[in-house]
């Protein structure tokens, strides 16, 4: 496990189960990540990334993208490569 931080959660849309990731390091479909925060701690595979409602294969540093998440997340939670 690398525990390299690749993004931070800036927003969560609970009714959609989608989080906004502020990308710090490239993130792509198929990556396994760990989302960790004060009360958050789970792992998942990245299955879908969107930018302006359009699907992406890869998110680049500096982008803010929407990612479907498997559980509730909070602003400030860290996204680490698992």
C-alpha positions in Angstrom: 0.0 0.0 0.0 1.5 3.3 -1.1 -0.8 5.8 0.9 0.2 8.5 -1.6 -2.3 11.4 -1.5 -3.8 11.9 -5.0 -6.8 14.1 -4.2 -8.9 15.8 -1.5 -12.7 15.9 -1.3 -14.1 19.4 -1.7 -17.8 18.6 -1.9 -20.2 15.7 -1.6 -23.6 15.3 -3.2 -25.3 12.8 -1.0 -28.4 12.4 -3.1 -26.1 11.4 -6.1 -23.4 9.5 -4.1 -20.9 11.7 -6.0 -17.8 13.5 -4.5 -15.8 16.3 -6.0 -12.1 15.4 -6.0 -9.5 18.2 -6.2 -6.8 16.2 -8.0 -3.3 16.6 -6.6 -1.7 13.7 -8.7 -3.1 11.9 -11.8 -6.0 9.6 -11.1 -7.5 7.1 -13.6 -10.3 4.7 -14.0 -9.4 1.4 -12.4 -7.2 2.9 -9.6 -7.8 1.6 -6.2 -8.1 4.3 -3.6 -8.6 4.7 0.1 -10.7 7.6 1.3 -9.8 8.7 4.8 -11.0 11.4 7.1 -12.1 12.1 10.6 -15.0 9.6 10.4 -14.4 8.2 6.9 -12.2 5.2 6.1 -12.9 2.9 3.2 -11.4 1.6 0.0 -12.9 1.5 -3.5 -12.0 1.2 -7.2 -12.5 4.3 -9.3 -15.2 3.3 -11.8 -16.2 6.7 -13.2 -14.7 10.2 -13.5 -16.5 13.2 -14.9 -15.5 16.7 -15.7 -18.3 19.1 -16.6 -20.7 16.1 -16.9 -18.4 14.4 -19.5 -16.7 11.1 -18.8 -12.9 11.0 -18.4 -10.4 8.1 -18.4 -7.9 10.1 -16.4 -8.0 13.2 -14.2 -4.9 15.4 -14.1 -3.4 17.5 -11.4 -5.3 20.7 -10.7 -8.7 19.4 -12.0 -11.8 19.2 -9.9 -13.7 16.1 -11.0 -16.8 14.2 -10.0 -16.3 10.7 -8.8 -19.0 8.2 -7.8 -18.2 7.0 -4.3 -19.3 3.8 -2.5 -19.9 5.5 0.9 -20.5 8.9 2.5 -17.5 11.3 2.4 -16.9 14.7 3.8 -15.2 17.9 2.7 -11.5 17.6 3.6 -11.3 13.8 3.4 -8.1 12.6 1.7 -8.0 10.3 -1.3 -4.9 8.0 -1.2 -3.7 5.4 -3.7 -4.4 2.0 -2.1 
